[in-house]
Amino acid sequence: MSASLQRFPPLRRVFVVGVGMTKFMKPGAENSRDYPDLAKEAGQKALADAQIPYSAVEQACVGYVYGDSTCGQRAIYHSLGLTGIPIVNVNNNCSTGSTALFMARQLIQGGIADCVLALGFEKMEKGSLGVNFSGRTNPLDKHLDVLSNKYELSACPVAPQMFGFAGREHMEKYGTKIEHFAKIGWKNHKHSVNNPYSQFQDEYSLDEVMASRKIFDFLTLLQCCPSSDGAAAAILASEIFVQKFGLQHKAVEILAQEMVTDLPSSFEEKSVIKVVGFDMSKEAAKKCYEKSGLRPSDIDVIELHDCFSSNELLTYEALGLCPEGEGGTLVDRGDNTYGGKWVINPSGGLISKGHPLGATGLAQCAELCWQLRGEAGMRQVPGAKVALQHNLGLGGAAVVTIYKMGFPEAASSFRTHQIEAAPTSSPGDGFKANLVFKEIEKKLEEIRRLTARSQWLTPTYWL
């Protein structure tokens, strides 16, 4: 190794010190806003959360999928200021937000900057995603070749076909049932009831989830993420910056983060499960566990990429939460919700919270920071200390991130009273923790009654 390489300093610790997001909305809604206004709200909330001025930000990484070049500059000029800093625009399909986060982390970790803004937004069209440029090679052509050689394609939009066939392959290979996927949709809509930022906050029965309008094969409307408008942001900082501004009490450390793109197995094994990113996710998670020294059993709360209920189940296995083929068993045990081993998508996930492509990864980051700080209100995961984020984009990229509080002692001294979330009671006999849920619900009802009488108990971050 050359002397110059040996002189490289060790990688620095990286912390999220401020997060913010907008409520996710249906595109074209009466009160819809343009992307600069969405970015303004998310960016200003993140700065206010970090208690720093925009002038302290040294670089910005801005993600969006649908828009002209330099929309990132336009959004920041409108909302935050004109300080001449480098602004890098990012487009990595549905993993765009976490890619902006990934780039911002590298700038801090490598000593290039001490404070970086990661911002993501999307203003989408109604309906399913389509191809914008038809006169050139489709970046998913290799993926579609595998799909079309295994299953007969229809006129249905491609995304639900890809994830629907991946779920169908899982059923054929492992005996997974349609009800397992439906229970995931039911759970995520249930979780979003307590999320004021969620596009949908309605609760449905399992029968209603299964009987909702069919999108493709077994995938019904309430098992699919909607198109959404929205924005989210995170302020990343070095340890020197955290100490300078006295931010130890809210600094969430990024313990490990990995991005993995498609591997030979994505195409060579002729598996639709592999085509939609299973091995990318598995490898990214494996590297994060190795770097952090943690195991899946050490994780408390997870935000993962549930663009369709089938992908959430596949991702349980890719993240090592259970052996391959046993995602359905995990669902039946209730190990994906309150009272189980993990609380997965307490925000409601993409299925219910919404999926503005450029914002999704940063909205996941915001939710997990609130959870670790104890600021998640009625959806708070009790005792959450370690969080995992998974964000996937076809074409492809998977980003997995593991977080914990960077300075736990400082955080505990600032922690305010937190209200634990209502557990997700069973939609049927498939969940085994129903009696536990009912007992916890009695306790939580007492908390709700106290909350109604005590204004000081209301979570302060719900704006």
DOZA-842756 format. One record per residue (C-alpha): y, z, x; residue number from 1; residue in three letters. Coordinates in steps of 0.02 Angstrom, whole numbers. Last residue first. Layout:
BEGIN
R       y       z       x  seq  type
R       Y       Z       X  NUM   ALA
...
***
This chain:
BEGIN
R       y       z       x  seq  type
R    1025     664   -2370  463   LEU
R     863     760   -2352  462   TRP
R     893     841   -2183  461   TYR
R     938    1012   -2253  460   THR
R     770    1061   -2326  459   PRO
R     809    1172   -2477  458   THR
R     772    1356   -2443  457   LEU
R     955    1405   -2447  456   TRP
R     964    1353   -2630  455   GLN
R     852    1495   -2683  454   SER
R     806    1497   -2866  453   ARG
R     720    1327   -2870  452   ALA
R     643    1363   -2702  451   THR
R     564    1524   -2765  450   LEU
R     480    1428   -2905  449   ARG
R     422    1296   -2782  448   ARG
R     350    1429   -2666  447   ILE
R     250    1504   -2809  446   GLU
R     184    1330   -2850  445   GLU
R     132    1316   -2668  444   LEU
R      21    1468   -2683  443   LYS
R     -67    1401   -2836  442   LYS
R     -83    1230   -2752  441   GLU
R    -174    1314   -2607  440   ILE
R    -310    1376   -2724  439   GLU
R    -329    1206   -2805  438   LYS
R    -341    1118   -2637  437   PHE
R    -477    1236   -2576  436   VAL
R    -579    1202   -2733  435   LEU
R    -557    1014   -2709  434   ASN
R    -612    1007   -2527  433   ALA
R    -766     898   -2552  432   LYS
R    -679     736   -2601  431   PHE
R    -792     606   -2684  430   GLY
R    -802     702   -2848  429   ASP
R    -643     624   -2912  428   GLY
R    -458     601   -2880  427   PRO
R    -460     759   -2772  426   SER
R    -306     864   -2744  425   SER
R    -183     811   -2611  424   THR
R    -108     971   -2546  423   PRO
R      72    1015   -2591  422   ALA
R     174    1016   -2433  421   ALA
R     227    1172   -2341  420   GLU
R     405    1231   -2359  419   ILE
R     489    1272   -2194  418   GLN
R     606    1416   -2153  417   HIS
R     713    1367   -2005  416   THR
R     655    1337   -1828  415   ARG
R     788    1368   -1697  414   PHE
R     694    1500   -1596  413   SER
R     533    1403   -1617  412   SER
R     609    1246   -1541  411   ALA
R     669    1334   -1383  410   ALA
R     494    1405   -1356  409   GLU
R     411    1238   -1391  408   PRO
R     511    1137   -1263  407   PHE
R     446     959   -1270  406   GLY
R     379     968   -1448  405   MET
R     229     853   -1459  404   LYS
R     202     665   -1471  403   TYR
R      64     535   -1447  402   ILE
R     103     349   -1462  401   THR
R      -7     199   -1503  400   VAL
R      61      22   -1503  399   VAL
R     -47    -125   -1557  398   ALA
R       8    -302   -1520  397   ALA
R     -41    -474   -1582  396   GLY
R     -30    -607   -1654  395   GLY
R     -49    -476   -1786  394   LEU
R      63    -324   -1769  393   GLY
R       0    -146   -1771  392   LEU
R      85      25   -1767  391   ASN
R     -10     186   -1732  390   HIS
R      77     355   -1713  389   GLN
R      -5     519   -1662  388   LEU
R      63     695   -1683  387   ALA
R      28     861   -1597  386   VAL
R      95    1031   -1653  385   LYS
R      85    1029   -1843  384   ALA
R      66    1209   -1904  383   GLY
R      62    1165   -2089  382   PRO
R      93     979   -2122  381   VAL
R     262     971   -2209  380   GLN
R     264     860   -2364  379   ARG
R     374     978   -2464  378   MET
R     504     985   -2327  377   GLY
R     472     881   -2172  376   ALA
R     582     982   -2055  375   GLU
R     450    1081   -1960  374   GLY
R     505    1007   -1794  373   ARG
R     336     924   -1770  372   LEU
R     339     851   -1946  371   GLN
R     518     790   -1930  370   TRP
R     475     704   -1766  369   CYS
R     322     627   -1848  368   LEU
R     423     556   -1991  367   GLU
R     555     484   -1875  366   ALA
R     425     399   -1764  365   CYS
R     343     319   -1916  364   GLN
R     515     258   -1971  363   ALA
R     535     186   -1796  362   LEU
R     374      86   -1810  361   GLY
R     418      25   -1985  360   THR
R     597     -33   -1953  359   ALA
R     569    -210   -1890  358   GLY
R     441    -250   -2024  357   LEU
R     524    -175   -2177  356   PRO
R     360    -101   -2241  355   HIS
R     368      20   -2387  354   GLY
R     346     206   -2416  353   LYS
R     200     173   -2534  352   SER
R      78      60   -2443  351   ILE
R     169      71   -2276  350   LEU
R     126     254   -2264  349   GLY
R     161     382   -2399  348   GLY
R     260     491   -2279  347   SER
R     108     605   -2254  346   PRO
R      21     453   -2177  345   ASN
R    -136     541   -2117  344   ILE
R    -151     730   -2127  343   VAL
R    -294     772   -2012  342   TRP
R    -448     883   -2017  341   LYS
R    -437     910   -2205  340   GLY
R    -335    1030   -2313  339   GLY
R    -193     906   -2336  338   TYR
R    -255     728   -2315  337   THR
R    -366     614   -2210  336   ASN
R    -515     730   -2190  335   ASP
R    -549     728   -2376  334   GLY
R    -736     728   -2344  333   ARG
R    -758     567   -2445  332   ASP
R    -625     480   -2340  331   VAL
R    -712     529   -2178  330   LEU
R    -875     465   -2250  329   THR
R    -793     298   -2288  328   GLY
R    -731     284   -2109  327   GLY
R    -909     307   -2046  326   GLU
R    -947     131   -1984  325   GLY
R    -881     160   -1810  324   GLU
R    -887     345   -1767  323   PRO
R    -748     458   -1833  322   CYS
R    -568     500   -1787  321   LEU
R    -588     388   -1636  320   GLY
R    -425     294   -1661  319   LEU
R    -520     132   -1696  318   ALA
R    -628     220   -1825  317   GLU
R    -485     289   -1927  316   TYR
R    -400     120   -1899  315   THR
R    -532      28   -1999  314   LEU
R    -498     143   -2148  313   LEU
R    -311     116   -2135  312   GLU
R    -337     -71   -2118  311   ASN
R    -436     -80   -2280  310   SER
R    -298       9   -2375  309   SER
R    -179    -131   -2330  308   PHE
R     -24    -126   -2219  307   CYS
R     -90      46   -2174  306   ASP
R     -22      57   -1996  305   HIS
R     -41     238   -1946  304   LEU
R      62     397   -1957  303   GLU
R     -46     542   -1899  302   ILE
R     -35     732   -1908  301   VAL
R    -134     869   -1821  300   ASP
R    -208     788   -1664  299   ILE
R    -316     894   -1548  298   ASP
R    -478     833   -1630  297   SER
R    -434     656   -1577  296   PRO
R    -442     712   -1396  295   ARG
R    -302     758   -1275  294   LEU
R    -282     738   -1087  293   GLY
R    -119     647   -1119  292   SER
R    -156     496   -1010  291   LYS
R    -339     483   -1062  290   GLU
R    -302     506   -1247  289   TYR
R    -165     375   -1236  288   CYS
R    -279     252   -1147  287   LYS
R    -414     272   -1280  286   LYS
R    -286     249   -1420  285   ALA
R    -222      85   -1345  284   ALA
R    -401      24   -1320  283   GLU
R    -453      63   -1499  282   LYS
R    -297     -13   -1574  281   SER
R    -317    -176   -1478  280   MET
R    -503    -174   -1518  279   ASP
R    -474    -161   -1705  278   PHE
R    -332    -288   -1713  277   GLY
R    -354    -397   -1865  276   VAL
R    -467    -519   -1772  275   VAL
R    -587    -380   -1721  274   LYS
R    -623    -335   -1902  273   ILE
R    -632    -522   -1937  272   VAL
R    -777    -532   -1815  271   SER
R    -819    -694   -1724  270   LYS
R    -859    -594   -1565  269   GLU
R    -762    -714   -1455  268   GLU
R    -595    -700   -1546  267   PHE
R    -531    -522   -1537  266   SER
R    -667    -486   -1408  265   SER
R    -566    -581   -1278  264   PRO
R    -427    -450   -1296  263   LEU
R    -270    -459   -1402  262   ASP
R    -120    -355   -1348  261   THR
R    -115    -172   -1300  260   VAL
R      38     -59   -1301  259   MET
R      19     119   -1241  258   GLU
R     117     280   -1262  257   GLN
R      81     454   -1197  256   ALA
R     161     625   -1206  255   LEU
R     320     565   -1292  254   ILE
R     413     730   -1302  253   GLU
R     505     788   -1457  252   VAL
R     672     868   -1411  251   ALA
R     742     970   -1555  250   LYS
R     763    1143   -1477  249   HIS
R     786    1072   -1302  248   GLN
R     945     978   -1350  247   LEU
R    1071    1073   -1243  246   GLY
R    1175     919   -1201  245   PHE
R    1149     926   -1012  244   LYS
R     971     990   -1032  243   GLN
R     917     846   -1141  242   VAL
R    1006     721   -1028  241   PHE
R     917     785    -872  240   ILE
R     751     782    -966  239   GLU
R     778     598   -1007  238   SER
R     829     536   -1178  237   ALA
R     773     430   -1325  236   LEU
R     878     412   -1483  235   ILE
R     777     346   -1630  234   ALA
R     822     227   -1771  233   ALA
R     764     167   -1941  232   ALA
R     813      26   -2057  231   ALA
R     770     -40   -2230  230   GLY
R     730    -185   -2344  229   ASP
R     551    -197   -2405  228   SER
R     405    -313   -2440  227   SER
R     266    -210   -2518  226   PRO
R     113    -131   -2437  225   CYS
R     -55    -163   -2521  224   CYS
R    -177     -40   -2601  223   GLN
R     -76     -17   -2761  222   LEU
R     -75    -206   -2790  221   LEU
R    -264    -218   -2784  220   THR
R    -374    -263   -2637  219   LEU
R    -555    -291   -2694  218   PHE
R    -544    -482   -2675  217   ASP
R    -360    -526   -2654  216   PHE
R    -204    -465   -2744  215   ILE
R    -285    -392   -2900  214   LYS
R    -163    -311   -3021  213   ARG
R    -192    -124   -3042  212   SER
R    -361     -66   -3108  211   ALA
R    -421      15   -2946  210   MET
R    -259     110   -2918  209   VAL
R    -249     160   -3102  208   GLU
R    -428     226   -3096  207   ASP
R    -386     329   -2942  206   LEU
R    -242     407   -3036  205   SER
R     -64     362   -2990  204   TYR
R      86     456   -2922  203   GLU
R     256     374   -2912  202   ASP
R     376     394   -2767  201   GLN
R     393     212   -2716  200   PHE
R     515     143   -2587  199   GLN
R     498     306   -2490  198   SER
R     649     388   -2410  197   TYR
R     647     536   -2530  196   PRO
R     468     578   -2478  195   ASN
R     380     707   -2588  194   ASN
R     297     583   -2706  193   VAL
R     250     481   -2552  192   SER
R      93     583   -2520  191   HIS
R      16     540   -2689  190   LYS
R      49     354   -2661  189   HIS
R     -39     371   -2493  188   ASN
R    -188     463   -2566  187   LYS
R    -219     339   -2708  186   TRP
R    -212     191   -2588  185   GLY
R    -337     279   -2475  184   ILE
R    -448     320   -2625  183   LYS
R    -449     134   -2669  182   ALA
R    -521      91   -2498  181   PHE
R    -664     214   -2519  180   HIS
R    -691     158   -2699  179   GLU
R    -732     -19   -2641  178   ILE
R    -883      55   -2552  177   LYS
R    -931      52   -2368  176   THR
R   -1110      -6   -2339  175   GLY
R   -1092     -22   -2151  174   TYR
R   -1102    -208   -2109  173   LYS
R   -1070    -288   -2277  172   GLU
R    -937    -161   -2325  171   MET
R    -851    -178   -2155  170   HIS
R    -854    -368   -2172  169   GLU
R    -772    -352   -2344  168   ARG
R    -637    -241   -2268  167   GLY
R    -602    -371   -2135  166   ALA
R    -606    -504   -2272  165   PHE
R    -470    -409   -2366  164   GLY
R    -369    -384   -2207  163   PHE
R    -367    -570   -2167  162   MET
R    -354    -626   -2348  161   GLN
R    -213    -503   -2384  160   PRO
R    -115    -577   -2237  159   ALA
R    -150    -761   -2275  158   VAL
R     -67    -776   -2445  157   PRO
R    -193    -836   -2579  156   CYS
R    -231   -1023   -2582  155   ALA
R    -409    -984   -2530  154   SER
R    -504    -970   -2366  153   LEU
R    -693    -978   -2361  152   GLU
R    -762    -847   -2244  151   TYR
R    -836    -847   -2069  150   LYS
R    -767   -1006   -1990  149   ASN
R    -602    -986   -2083  148   SER
R    -573    -812   -2013  147   LEU
R    -613    -857   -1834  146   VAL
R    -498   -1008   -1841  145   ASP
R    -364    -904   -1927  144   LEU
R    -353    -785   -1779  143   HIS
R    -340    -928   -1655  142   LYS
R    -202   -1009   -1759  141   ASP
R    -102    -848   -1776  140   LEU
R      43    -905   -1667  139   PRO
R      59   -1060   -1778  138   ASN
R      93   -1209   -1665  137   THR
R     251   -1306   -1711  136   ARG
R     333   -1402   -1852  135   GLY
R     301   -1270   -1987  134   SER
R     427   -1140   -1935  133   PHE
R     454    -998   -2058  132   ASN
R     272    -960   -2101  131   VAL
R     251    -841   -2249  130   GLY
R     250    -657   -2290  129   LEU
R     213    -611   -2470  128   SER
R     343    -586   -2605  127   GLY
R     530    -554   -2606  126   LYS
R     629    -598   -2451  125   GLU
R     663    -470   -2317  124   MET
R     809    -379   -2239  123   LYS
R     734    -288   -2092  122   GLU
R     791    -154   -1971  121   PHE
R     743     -72   -1808  120   GLY
R     844      30   -1683  119   LEU
R     792     109   -1518  118   ALA
R     943     188   -1434  117   LEU
R     932     234   -1250  116   VAL
R     993     387   -1153  115   CYS
R     956     427    -970  114   ASP
R     939     250    -905  113   ALA
R     844     151    -772  112   ILE
R     741     302    -716  111   GLY
R     573     223    -752  110   GLY
R     532     342    -895  109   GLN
R     700     313    -979  108   ILE
R     692     123    -975  107   LEU
R     506     128   -1017  106   GLN
R     539     234   -1170  105   ARG
R     668     110   -1235  104   ALA
R     543     -32   -1217  103   MET
R     407      62   -1311  102   PHE
R     529     112   -1449  101   LEU
R     580     -70   -1471  100   ALA
R     394    -113   -1475   99   THR
R     368      25   -1603   98   SER
R     493     -60   -1718   97   GLY
R     421    -235   -1688   96   THR
R     239    -190   -1724   95   SER
R     241    -294   -1885   94   CYS
R     284    -453   -1789   93   ASN
R     338    -426   -1609   92   ASN
R     522    -473   -1614   91   ASN
R     643    -376   -1501   90   VAL
R     829    -402   -1466   89   ASN
R     895    -320   -1308   88   VAL
R    1070    -242   -1308   87   ILE
R    1144    -206   -1136   86   PRO
R    1301     -97   -1155   85   ILE
R    1473    -174   -1182   84   GLY
R    1544     -24   -1275   83   THR
R    1580    -108   -1441   82   LEU
R    1540      19   -1576   81   GLY
R    1417     100   -1694   80   LEU
R    1398      11   -1859   79   SER
R    1471    -162   -1854   78   HIS
R    1449    -194   -1668   77   TYR
R    1274    -119   -1678   76   ILE
R    1215    -235   -1817   75   ALA
R    1296    -389   -1741   74   ARG
R    1218    -354   -1572   73   GLN
R    1045    -333   -1646   72   GLY
R    1068    -491   -1751   71   CYS
R    1076    -577   -1582   70   THR
R     963    -724   -1631   69   SER
R     945    -761   -1815   68   ASP
R     846    -654   -1934   67   GLY
R     675    -606   -1998   66   TYR
R     574    -507   -1871   65   VAL
R     689    -364   -1820   64   TYR
R     696    -244   -1672   63   GLY
R     842    -177   -1572   62   VAL
R     828    -103   -1397   61   CYS
R     991     -19   -1346   60   ALA
R    1061      34   -1178   59   GLN
R    1173     171   -1106   58   GLU
R    1202     279   -1261   57   VAL
R    1327     420   -1224   56   ALA
R    1470     319   -1302   55   SER
R    1375     327   -1467   54   TYR
R    1423     511   -1477   53   PRO
R    1291     650   -1468   52   ILE
R    1228     778   -1593   51   GLN
R    1051     708   -1585   50   ALA
R    1036     715   -1775   49   ASP
R    1212     643   -1791   48   ALA
R    1164     501   -1674   47   LEU
R    1005     467   -1773   46   ALA
R    1100     472   -1938   45   LYS
R    1231     352   -1870   44   GLN
R    1098     229   -1816   43   GLY
R    1003     233   -1981   42   ALA
R    1158     214   -2088   41   GLU
R    1237      79   -1981   40   LYS
R    1075     -19   -1967   39   ALA
R    1064     -32   -2156   38   LEU
R    1246     -85   -2165   37   ASP
R    1222    -217   -2030   36   PRO
R    1062    -278   -2118   35   TYR
R    1142    -321   -2285   34   ASP
R    1129    -201   -2432   33   ARG
R    1027    -195   -2591   32   SER
R    1096     -98   -2741   31   ASN
R    1037    -221   -2873   30   GLU
R     872    -248   -2786   29   ALA
R     846    -412   -2692   28   GLY
R     718    -339   -2575   27   PRO
R     639    -177   -2641   26   LYS
R     708     -28   -2548   25   MET
R     665      88   -2404   24   PHE
R     778     240   -2398   23   LYS
R     873     232   -2237   22   THR
R     820     306   -2072   21   MET
R     869     430   -1938   20   GLY
R     802     506   -1778   19   VAL
R     875     608   -1635   18   GLY
R     812     689   -1475   17   VAL
R     655     587   -1440   16   VAL
R     603     640   -1266   15   PHE
R     542     553   -1108   14   VAL
R     472     638    -952   13   ARG
R     503     544    -790   12   ARG
R     382     436    -693   11   LEU
R     362     490    -512   10   PRO
R     481     412    -385    9   PRO
R     432     248    -300    8   PHE
R     431     275    -111    7   ARG
R     248     227     -92    6   GLN
R     288      52    -157    5   LEU
R     418      26     -20    4   SER
R     298      89     115    3   ALA
R     172     -45      68    2   SER
R       0       0       0    1   MET
***
